[in-house]
Amino acid sequence: MNGFPKNGRGLARAAGVAALTLAGSVTLAVGSAEASVWRCGGQWCSSAVANAPVYQYIGGPYFYTIPQGAIVEINCYFDDSASGIWYLANRPGYREGVVHGNNLATGHDPNPNIAPCV
């Protein structure tokens, strides 16, 4: 016995499972990227995946730290060639500043839902 089905039904069943698995993977990949940000008021929100320092500007003075798990309001992003993606963001009720994308649950940075800062 070589492990191949003797009739077409086994092969069709295996192809169906593979198709469902592939479809499920695509759905999960899109779903997880979409789930990392959501609309809150007139902007996007995410959460901090680590204690996230907030700076006045990239490389500028430190303002405060958003604690891990806290909600973060995001307005737009900057692409700094030296250090990656930064978001203009704030903890609700706190001062706005820049937060590095590695500290936020935005998924792949920059998140496609969030516009670049102009």
Summary of the structure (lengths in Angstrom):
residues: 118
radius of gyration: 21.0
end to end distance: 65.6
largest distance: 70.5
contacts: 322
relative contact order: 0.18
helix: 26%
strand: 35%
